[in-house]
Amino acid sequence: MNRFTEICLLLHACILLYSGNMNQALMYDHSATTECLVEPQTVQYGGGIINNPDFNNGIKGWMVFGQGKVEQRKTQRGNMFIAAFDRKHLSDSFSQTVQLVKGKLYALSAWIQISGGRETVSVVFRTPGGGLLHGGAVIAEHGCWSMLKGGIVANFTGPADLLFKIRNTDAEIWADNISLQPFTKKQWRSHQDKIIAKERKSNVKFHVSYGNKTAISDARIMIKQTKSAFPLGCEINQNILNSTAYQNWFTSRFTVTAFGNEMKWYSTEKIRGQENYTIADAMVEFVEQNNISIRGHNIFWDDPKYQPDWVPSLAPEELQKAAEERIESVVLRYKGKLIAWDVVNENLHFRFFEDKLGENASAAFYASAHQLDQSPLMFMNEYNTIENSEDEAATPAKYVEKLKNILLYPGNDCLPAGIGLQSRFGPGQPNLPYMRAAMDILAAMKFPLWLTEAFVDKGENQAQYLEEVLREGYSHPAVEGIVIWPTSPFSECKMCLTDKNFQNTPNGDVVDELIDEWSCKPMEIATSHEGFSEISLFHGDYEVTVTHPDTKSSTTMNLKVTKDNSENSVYVQMNAFVPHACYTAII
């Protein structure tokens, strides 16, 4: 990484760094790192339920799983760790039996190194019946320690064997400071609430006085929130152009959107050279008229199945020319109208353009898009990075590796990158510990995280699980926006928020309840005898009216509550007959 890149990333870190205390039992892991270190960090939670987590007592509590051998070793600096060697199968490892309790959430961390090369190391829990619960993975290498973070939700009560896997049986697995900490759902929810109060709200102190600084006691302050600062949105499709009910339902709730298919290449250029943006243009106009932000979805899709029909047969030179025309066409058409672009969709799972145009194809697309329009954030957009711990193609470590390679491409040094996490969960209990751990690792890059296509597949307790996913995303300090991706009520309903008449389903009720919970209801407070009043408000825009206690005269002002380092105070001066606001602090 050159010096200019380092400076750019440092600037991103300064701008996007979120604060937090290292209370291990309650706080997010701000120590999460995407780098490998000379020595591992200290064990989290004191190891939790792991016996001898730092191996200072030899290998007490640990055993061999499968074939091979295990032993205690020491780093050059004297730090103890465990090693598995003479391995014959990918799951030959050191192991410890832990007692799981059904329904509890288990946060896991470990520091991993291997004896040579660079390989993916996974952690799994083997159940008494031989099943496996996957807890996460990391790209480990020789010469430094990498942080593996993950977790599971126990689906049974009983013993399970914690062990590690690596496909290369010639490589030794080394580990240190292994931790497994259980939480009840009540504890998990309590922690979310604490973080929401800390990260999404600020205390505001009102000072009301006369022009001579004399305090006005019992002045009435009416506070009405007009807009939330947190972008919470929903995907829309072209049906919204001809449905007043759809329009009213959507515009009354959401502040950001993405189009399901209407901006994609296969929609705008079905025949080469015959572009048609009619529908996308109309949708952009409608959304702009309602002051709703737009995420551009997408410039390219790396899945071979989702190319325009005429694209796959193109020779590399023709494909390069067509791709350049596509970028210039769509990016310039919507320049200044979008807050983000999903530049290359799903290019961890697929590599259509890489196979045709070379390994740097996606990185070059990012450079071109940013050169054409510097305003939008440029996102990778991928599935299974936070929702499926079994998918090794899209682990947080693989995501970080891909994004770093994109940033190293010429012209991308100061790319305004975004981390797009589709969040398309299957049916059943979401693995919230893994979701949180994955977001912790990605947050260490200091770029904005968005849940871009939040979805829970149809199944029992779907509405409950949708709430859990949305609440986990909203409560993470690095997440800067969420777009829900419902199934259209006009098609087969896998996760509809409404019926065909745009009346809420239970999923829609969950969304409305969360919108209500994460916003401030109109309220009235009074100043003390010293003219002060303090209240905690969600970040966003407010209309504030201050009324004199005796004359009932009033003044109205606009207030923006944000999280920054300015003084969280609003000063209002009034006289007995002609009140006026003298100063409003932006907080």
VOGU-3710 file (C-alpha; in Angstrom, 3 decimals, decimal comma):
1> mnrfteicll> 0,000/0,000/0,000  1,501/3,342/-1,038  1,694/6,396/1,190  -1,115/8,209/-0,604  -3,455/5,265/-0,035  -2,505/5,177/3,636  -3,344/8,876/3,985  -6,701/8,401/2,280  -7,610/5,463/4,467  -6,523/7,409/7,539
11> lhacillysg> -8,819/10,259/6,518  -11,667/7,757/6,138  -10,852/6,435/9,597  -10,942/9,907/11,109  -14,273/10,690/9,476  -16,024/7,378/10,042  -14,517/6,184/13,303  -17,187/5,380/15,861  -16,594/5,573/19,574  -17,154/2,971/22,285
21> nmnqalmydh> -15,937/1,605/25,578  -14,391/-1,827/25,839  -16,884/-3,262/28,261  -16,481/-6,865/27,181  -19,838/-8,090/28,440  -21,870/-5,276/26,887  -20,020/-3,475/24,097  -19,228/-4,261/20,488  -15,703/-5,365/19,744  -13,980/-2,188/18,644
31> satteclvep> -10,685/-4,109/18,793  -11,705/-6,230/15,800  -9,045/-6,051/13,131  -8,632/-7,121/9,530  -4,843/-7,184/9,903  -2,671/-10,019/11,140  -0,493/-9,210/14,149  2,894/-10,283/15,442  1,262/-11,343/18,725  -2,424/-12,037/19,394
41> qtvqygggii> -4,542/-9,666/21,423  -5,741/-10,690/24,880  -8,541/-13,179/25,288  -12,076/-11,767/25,202  -14,547/-12,282/28,072  -11,778/-14,040/30,004  -12,414/-16,970/27,661  -16,080/-17,273/28,614  -16,883/-20,964/29,049  -13,599/-22,113/27,469
51> nnpdfnngik> -11,248/-23,921/29,826  -7,608/-22,784/29,589  -8,296/-20,329/26,729  -4,764/-18,853/26,655  -2,887/-22,176/27,034  -0,887/-20,925/29,997  -1,712/-24,286/31,617  -0,340/-26,391/28,809  -3,110/-28,114/26,861  -5,274/-28,800/29,920
61> gwmvfgqgkv> -8,922/-29,082/28,849  -8,005/-29,710/25,205  -7,799/-32,956/23,254  -7,099/-34,283/19,771  -10,039/-34,428/17,387  -9,581/-36,995/14,622  -5,996/-37,925/13,868  -2,759/-36,067/14,335  -1,158/-34,596/17,440  -1,488/-31,471/19,587
71> eqrktqrgnm> 0,982/-29,737/21,863  1,678/-26,480/23,656  4,191/-24,160/22,000  5,722/-20,776/22,697  6,247/-17,718/20,501  9,561/-15,905/20,427  8,105/-13,407/22,896  7,132/-16,159/25,304  3,412/-16,339/24,558  1,884/-19,840/24,849
81> fiaafdrkhl> -0,369/-21,310/22,144  -1,634/-24,689/20,938  -0,630/-26,440/17,715  -2,234/-29,311/15,774  0,218/-31,161/13,513  0,690/-34,477/11,663  -2,879/-33,969/10,410  -4,467/-36,477/7,998  -7,931/-34,972/7,417  -9,247/-31,414/7,089
91> sdsfsqtvql> -10,973/-31,573/10,507  -8,003/-33,036/12,410  -7,528/-30,464/15,116  -7,405/-29,653/18,800  -10,816/-29,730/20,410  -12,683/-28,923/23,596  -16,123/-30,129/24,647  -18,456/-27,287/25,644  -21,970/-27,400/27,065  -24,498/-25,539/24,924
101> vkgklyalsa> -27,962/-24,403/25,997  -30,736/-24,266/23,418  -31,674/-20,714/22,442  -28,568/-19,051/23,846  -26,349/-16,925/21,632  -22,614/-17,663/21,697  -20,014/-15,080/20,679  -16,737/-16,666/19,589  -13,263/-15,318/18,980  -9,834/-16,883/18,478
111> wiqisggret> -6,428/-15,959/17,158  -5,232/-18,233/14,374  -1,972/-18,847/12,522  -0,813/-21,678/10,269  2,635/-23,169/9,755  2,964/-22,166/6,112  1,192/-20,501/3,216  -2,183/-18,788/3,372  -5,394/-20,740/3,969  -8,977/-20,379/5,193
121> vsvvfrtpgg> -9,433/-21,763/8,714  -12,999/-22,462/9,889  -14,421/-23,113/13,335  -17,239/-25,633/13,814  -19,190/-27,240/16,648  -19,755/-30,973/16,239  -23,000/-32,148/17,834  -23,519/-35,579/19,433  -25,372/-36,725/16,295  -22,448/-35,784/14,075
131> gllhggavia> -23,990/-32,551/12,762  -21,962/-29,374/12,424  -22,732/-25,821/13,501  -20,499/-23,428/11,590  -19,174/-20,542/13,633  -17,083/-18,560/11,143  -13,791/-18,486/9,246  -10,666/-16,405/8,739  -7,860/-16,259/6,183  -4,795/-17,296/8,181
141> ehgcwsmlkg> -1,163/-17,189/7,144  2,257/-17,970/8,485  4,165/-15,274/10,331  1,304/-13,416/12,000  -1,877/-13,977/13,990  -5,319/-13,353/12,434  -8,512/-12,719/14,393  -11,329/-15,199/13,814  -14,661/-13,809/15,020  -17,963/-15,562/14,761
151> givanftgpa> -20,633/-17,283/16,753  -23,644/-19,553/16,799  -27,149/-19,810/18,170  -27,534/-23,164/19,933  -30,388/-25,252/18,539  -30,088/-27,942/21,206  -29,007/-28,413/24,809  -26,031/-30,667/25,382  -22,326/-31,145/24,691  -20,599/-30,138/21,466
161> dllfkirntd> -16,995/-30,404/20,341  -15,385/-27,119/19,359  -12,765/-27,693/16,636  -11,062/-26,026/13,675  -10,833/-27,076/10,014  -8,443/-26,362/7,157  -8,414/-28,060/3,756  -4,617/-28,249/3,485  -3,686/-31,195/5,698  0,014/-30,361/5,353
171> aeiwadnisl> -0,506/-27,147/7,294  -0,370/-27,061/11,066  -3,152/-25,118/12,844  -2,025/-22,802/15,642  -4,456/-21,047/17,970  -4,404/-18,806/21,013  -6,811/-16,880/23,242  -9,958/-18,788/22,285  -13,183/-17,438/23,782  -16,816/-18,572/23,767
181> qpftkkqwrs> -19,239/-16,339/25,677  -22,949/-17,227/26,042  -25,745/-14,654/26,171  -29,471/-14,988/26,671  -31,747/-13,262/24,193  -32,724/-10,856/26,964  -29,089/-9,905/27,513  -28,561/-9,523/23,760  -31,592/-7,236/23,437  -30,511/-5,189/26,445
191> hqdkiiaker> -27,151/-4,623/24,829  -28,786/-3,538/21,562  -30,928/-1,017/23,424  -27,893/0,421/25,194  -26,013/0,847/21,915  -29,019/2,430/20,196  -29,308/4,951/23,032  -25,580/5,665/22,806  -25,079/5,735/19,031  -28,410/6,902/17,603
201> ksnvkfhvsy> -29,385/9,563/20,179  -27,834/12,648/21,797  -28,691/14,686/24,870  -29,892/18,180/24,035  -30,012/20,978/26,614  -32,319/23,941/26,019  -31,502/27,335/27,598  -34,385/29,841/27,547  -33,849/33,416/28,747  -34,652/37,075/28,203
211> gnktaisdar> -32,301/39,284/26,265  -30,612/40,270/29,508  -29,782/36,586/30,186  -32,397/36,251/32,932  -33,660/32,683/32,925  -37,283/31,971/32,015  -38,704/29,179/34,134  -41,617/27,001/33,050  -41,246/27,948/29,389  -42,947/25,299/27,277
221> imikqtksaf> -40,869/23,595/24,589  -42,773/21,624/21,951  -40,546/19,209/20,016  -41,640/17,538/16,779  -39,346/15,341/14,706  -39,712/15,963/10,966  -37,125/13,504/9,628  -34,893/10,737/10,944  -31,162/10,994/10,285  -30,901/7,222/9,806
231> plgceinqni> -31,765/6,115/6,256  -34,328/3,316/6,508  -35,785/2,310/3,197  -37,442/-0,224/0,989  -36,923/-1,561/-2,537  -39,553/-0,509/-5,067  -40,528/-1,655/-8,551  -42,243/-0,098/-11,550  -45,730/-0,922/-10,224  -45,390/2,107/-7,977
241> lnstayqnwf> -45,798/4,420/-10,996  -49,431/3,389/-11,488  -50,605/2,668/-7,948  -51,607/5,503/-5,624  -51,969/3,035/-2,752  -48,401/1,782/-3,313  -47,128/5,360/-3,501  -48,861/6,448/-0,300  -47,715/3,390/1,624  -44,092/3,831/0,509
251> tsrftvtafg> -43,666/7,608/0,818  -45,251/7,752/4,281  -42,589/5,461/5,752  -39,227/5,456/4,025  -36,383/7,865/3,295  -34,247/5,804/0,916  -34,849/3,240/-1,812  -33,304/1,049/-4,511  -35,007/-0,247/-7,649  -35,468/-3,987/-7,953
261> nemkwystek> -34,603/-4,403/-11,641  -35,284/-1,156/-13,452  -31,719/0,250/-13,443  -30,003/-3,041/-14,256  -28,257/-3,506/-17,573  -30,619/-6,255/-18,740  -33,542/-3,849/-18,224  -32,133/-0,737/-19,879  -30,406/-2,301/-22,917  -32,204/-5,489/-23,912
271> irgqenytia> -30,892/-5,098/-27,454  -27,378/-3,815/-27,963  -27,336/-0,151/-28,813  -31,050/0,326/-28,034  -31,149/1,862/-24,572  -34,450/2,520/-22,869  -34,465/4,321/-19,521  -38,117/5,328/-19,634  -39,226/3,358/-16,584  -36,110/4,051/-14,507
281> damvefveqn> -36,329/7,773/-15,334  -39,968/7,912/-14,249  -39,155/6,146/-10,985  -36,245/8,512/-10,290  -38,507/11,505/-10,919  -41,187/10,138/-8,573  -38,697/9,409/-5,804  -37,026/12,819/-6,155  -40,398/14,570/-5,920  -40,895/12,886/-2,548
291> nisirghnif> -37,419/13,783/-1,214  -36,321/10,149/-0,954  -32,688/9,154/-1,537  -31,743/6,526/-4,134  -29,124/3,781/-4,053  -28,165/2,892/-7,626  -28,650/-0,850/-8,145  -26,632/-1,787/-10,128  -24,072/-0,944/-12,807  -22,937/-4,550/-13,365
301> wddpkyqpdw> -23,837/-7,990/-12,034  -21,011/-10,530/-12,034  -23,362/-13,530/-12,264  -23,313/-14,942/-15,843  -27,071/-15,635/-15,625  -27,974/-11,975/-15,253  -26,314/-10,411/-18,264  -28,287/-8,944/-21,156  -28,922/-11,791/-23,604  -26,507/-10,367/-26,168
311> vpslapeelq> -23,563/-9,937/-23,767  -22,222/-13,488/-23,038  -21,335/-14,177/-26,674  -19,213/-11,037/-27,071  -15,484/-11,378/-27,646  -13,356/-9,789/-24,892  -12,645/-6,650/-26,951  -16,322/-6,149/-27,712  -17,313/-6,842/-24,114  -14,812/-4,251/-22,902
321> kaaeeriesv> -16,264/-1,679/-25,266  -19,853/-2,536/-24,278  -18,986/-2,344/-20,565  -17,383/1,072/-20,988  -20,471/2,317/-22,834  -22,721/0,935/-20,110  -20,807/2,671/-17,294  -20,722/6,008/-19,082  -24,394/5,799/-20,039  -25,922/4,921/-16,682
331> vlrykgklia> -23,557/6,836/-14,383  -23,741/10,105/-16,313  -27,498/9,785/-16,775  -28,077/9,726/-13,021  -25,121/11,889/-11,988  -26,050/14,008/-8,981  -29,211/12,015/-8,317  -27,882/9,028/-6,332  -26,248/8,600/-2,932  -24,604/5,282/-3,860
341> wdvvnenlhf> -23,881/2,806/-6,633  -23,658/-0,961/-6,342  -20,854/-0,988/-8,876  -20,382/-4,735/-9,331  -23,020/-6,919/-7,736  -21,990/-10,198/-6,092  -18,407/-10,383/-7,334  -17,287/-12,631/-4,502  -19,583/-15,437/-5,611  -19,290/-14,816/-9,359
351> rffedklgen> -16,629/-13,654/-11,824  -18,191/-13,233/-15,268  -16,230/-10,061/-16,008  -13,028/-11,331/-14,391  -13,103/-14,468/-16,529  -13,699/-12,429/-19,689  -11,611/-9,306/-19,034  -9,041/-10,256/-16,388  -8,657/-10,191/-12,617  -8,811/-6,391/-12,371
361> asaafyasah> -12,070/-6,039/-14,324  -14,212/-5,105/-11,331  -11,598/-2,777/-9,863  -11,402/-0,931/-13,198  -15,191/-0,505/-13,218  -15,007/1,165/-9,800  -12,331/3,560/-11,033  -14,360/4,481/-14,108  -17,613/4,982/-12,210  -15,964/7,235/-9,639
371> qldqsplmfm> -14,221/9,263/-12,321  -17,599/9,926/-13,950  -19,376/10,860/-10,700  -17,434/11,589/-7,507  -20,474/12,031/-5,242  -21,968/8,561/-4,646  -20,456/5,970/-2,351  -19,163/3,051/-4,432  -20,329/-0,234/-2,934  -19,406/-3,846/-3,142
381> neyntiense> -22,733/-5,623/-2,694  -22,661/-9,255/-1,571  -24,797/-11,937/0,044  -23,973/-14,422/2,825  -21,181/-12,306/4,304  -23,170/-11,737/7,494  -26,054/-14,158/7,105  -24,472/-17,552/6,379  -21,410/-18,731/8,285  -21,073/-21,812/6,052
391> deaatpakyv> -20,427/-19,909/2,823  -16,634/-19,661/2,564  -16,839/-17,741/-0,725  -18,125/-14,592/0,973  -16,691/-14,585/4,491  -15,840/-11,209/6,042  -12,166/-12,009/5,434  -12,817/-12,658/1,726  -14,862/-9,450/1,519  -12,042/-7,443/3,108
401> eklknillyp> -9,486/-9,008/0,780  -11,544/-8,168/-2,318  -12,228/-4,588/-1,225  -8,549/-3,990/-0,446  -7,608/-5,219/-3,925  -10,133/-2,827/-5,458  -8,693/0,069/-3,446  -5,164/-0,745/-4,602  -6,114/-0,448/-8,275  -4,776/2,744/-9,923
411> gndclpagig> -7,285/5,553/-9,501  -9,030/3,977/-6,502  -6,708/5,316/-3,803  -9,367/7,607/-2,350  -12,427/5,766/-3,612  -15,449/6,582/-1,397  -16,068/2,906/-0,749  -19,120/1,392/0,881  -19,654/-2,074/2,322  -22,930/-3,468/1,010
421> lqsrfgpgqp> -24,309/-6,445/2,919  -27,384/-7,881/1,250  -28,593/-9,556/4,456  -30,752/-12,093/2,661  -31,431/-14,533/5,499  -32,957/-17,944/5,031  -35,892/-19,221/7,077  -35,242/-19,982/10,710  -33,355/-18,345/13,540  -30,783/-15,804/12,263
431> nlpymraamd> -27,267/-16,338/13,594  -27,028/-12,957/15,322  -23,634/-13,572/16,985  -22,121/-14,339/13,586  -23,882/-11,350/12,034  -22,471/-9,044/14,697  -18,979/-10,529/14,525  -18,920/-10,180/10,738  -19,987/-6,536/10,956  -17,306/-5,913/13,610
441> ilaamkfplw> -14,614/-7,243/11,282  -15,888/-5,250/8,306  -16,279/-2,111/10,413  -12,547/-2,211/11,110  -12,033/-0,983/7,525  -13,685/2,328/8,542  -16,059/2,489/5,583  -19,850/2,830/5,879  -21,802/-0,415/6,246  -25,293/-0,755/4,778
451> lteafvdkge> -27,755/-3,628/4,924  -28,768/-3,296/1,289  -31,378/-6,018/0,704  -32,651/-7,007/4,146  -34,838/-10,078/3,740  -35,906/-13,133/5,745  -37,270/-16,073/3,784  -40,727/-17,439/4,408  -41,043/-19,726/7,409  -42,247/-19,989/10,977
461> nqaqyleevl> -41,673/-16,811/13,022  -40,706/-14,846/9,917  -41,830/-11,498/11,327  -39,922/-12,090/14,568  -36,737/-12,980/12,706  -37,100/-9,950/10,416  -37,270/-7,774/13,518  -34,146/-9,424/14,944  -32,182/-8,789/11,740  -33,274/-5,156/11,463
471> regyshpave> -32,640/-4,500/15,148  -29,164/-6,042/14,962  -28,302/-3,901/11,961  -29,676/-0,668/13,418  -27,899/-1,177/16,723  -24,462/-1,664/15,165  -22,483/1,615/15,269  -20,946/1,128/11,818  -24,245/0,598/9,990  -25,284/3,816/8,255
481> giviwptspf> -28,409/2,689/6,436  -30,820/-0,189/5,797  -32,880/-1,011/2,717  -35,512/-3,720/3,131  -36,058/-5,978/0,106  -39,620/-7,306/0,251  -41,291/-9,536/-2,275  -43,731/-7,592/-4,440  -47,332/-8,131/-3,317  -48,140/-8,577/-7,024
491> seckmcltdk> -46,119/-11,811/-7,192  -45,489/-14,915/-5,089  -45,107/-13,628/-1,554  -41,954/-14,775/0,222  -41,597/-11,708/2,437  -44,385/-9,274/1,702  -44,782/-6,212/3,900  -48,330/-5,670/2,576  -51,084/-7,486/0,758  -52,260/-6,454/-2,722
501> nfqntpngdv> -54,368/-3,688/-1,185  -51,320/-2,363/0,682  -52,608/-3,338/4,067  -49,792/-4,473/6,361  -48,842/-8,092/6,846  -47,218/-9,080/10,182  -43,868/-8,286/8,508  -45,126/-4,812/7,655  -46,321/-4,331/11,223  -42,810/-5,113/12,452
511> vdelidewsc> -41,331/-2,479/10,153  -43,872/0,145/11,246  -43,288/-0,625/14,903  -39,534/-0,236/14,499  -39,922/3,042/12,596  -42,076/4,266/15,464  -39,644/3,004/18,108  -36,637/4,626/16,396  -38,203/8,066/16,130  -39,313/10,701/18,639
521> kpmeiatshe> -43,008/11,279/19,147  -44,171/14,899/19,552  -43,518/15,974/23,117  -43,649/18,965/25,424  -41,117/19,754/28,134  -40,755/22,700/30,509  -37,711/24,643/31,634  -36,567/24,581/35,239  -36,348/27,683/37,445  -32,881/28,169/35,954
531> gfseislfhg> -34,285/28,186/32,422  -32,834/24,792/31,519  -34,360/21,603/30,168  -32,542/18,526/28,895  -33,765/15,608/26,813  -32,348/12,734/24,755  -33,369/12,860/21,069  -32,857/10,559/18,122  -30,600/12,066/15,483  -32,614/13,893/12,861
541> dyevtvthpd> -34,450/17,089/11,975  -36,849/18,755/14,403  -39,278/21,644/14,611  -39,085/23,271/18,028  -41,597/25,790/19,385  -40,841/27,658/22,625  -43,783/29,353/24,372  -43,468/32,072/27,028  -45,156/30,938/30,263  -46,934/34,250/30,902
551> tkssttmnlk> -47,630/35,919/27,557  -48,131/32,657/25,635  -46,151/34,240/22,820  -43,915/31,745/21,021  -41,067/31,286/18,606  -40,414/28,375/16,258  -37,074/27,153/14,981  -35,563/24,207/13,109  -33,098/21,969/14,907  -30,778/19,301/13,508
561> vtkdnsensv> -29,544/16,716/15,997  -26,457/14,822/14,846  -23,612/13,023/16,519  -20,508/15,194/16,544  -18,322/17,023/19,005  -20,188/20,301/19,225  -21,865/21,494/22,404  -25,271/19,851/22,711  -27,083/23,067/23,594  -29,820/25,244/22,116
571> yvqmnafvph> -30,043/28,871/23,293  -33,330/30,763/22,936  -33,799/34,449/23,866  -37,287/35,825/24,295  -38,847/39,112/25,414  -42,273/39,569/26,861  -43,958/40,592/23,657  -41,852/39,860/20,558  -39,977/36,626/21,061  -37,208/35,528/18,780
581> acytaii> -34,672/32,735/18,551  -31,175/34,045/18,859  -29,102/30,861/18,416  -29,612/27,259/17,503  -26,765/24,815/18,041  -26,287/21,981/15,548  -25,527/18,878/17,573
//
